[in-house]
Amino acid sequence: MTSSSLPSQAPATPNSTLLRVGDIAKATGKTVRAIHLYEELGLLRPATRSSDGFRLYDHSAVDRVRWIDSLHELGFSLQEMREVLTNWWSADQGASAMTNLRDLFVRKLEETRDLIRRHQQLERELEEGLRYLATCENCAAPGPVHECVNCAQDHGVKSPPPLVAGIKTSPENARKSSRPAFVRVEDISTS
Ligand SMILES: [Zn+2]
């Protein structure tokens, strides 16, 4: 992979204000190895080199690394980030570059909101599970764990919440058949 299609982030800056790779790592909380990897992938460019051969970066490199981090959290691979940068810098018109970027952000915003909803659902289920388990602390049901499956004590709810119910379902079966029975593909194919 070449990285020649991306311009360096190199405005004319006196060397004294340039950063070494360790400075960028410190400023962003990344490892030096990660910074080097970004550079190998063409996501980052040193502005210049010092007389003794060290790579020197402009301060914009810190912004770039934080940008990489944000996109990583949004689920972008390093290769996808490179494509975003390449598309941006190779666009003929600023307007079309902006449109592409806006479409991408709209898509990611929808995915992010979807993820939030799913995590909120998980949050509710965990709270429900914990509330149920708290009532189990006072449960008088003695004996082995399988007695919990058909627990006759009043736990204050009609049935255990899904996160607990899923564990309590058929412990005997779970123990005896660690492998699922053979099922023909034809039998499970959708109609
Ligand atoms: Zn119980």
Residues whose N, C-alpha, C, O or C-beta is under 5 A from the ligand:
A	BS01	ZN	C139 A141 C151 Q153
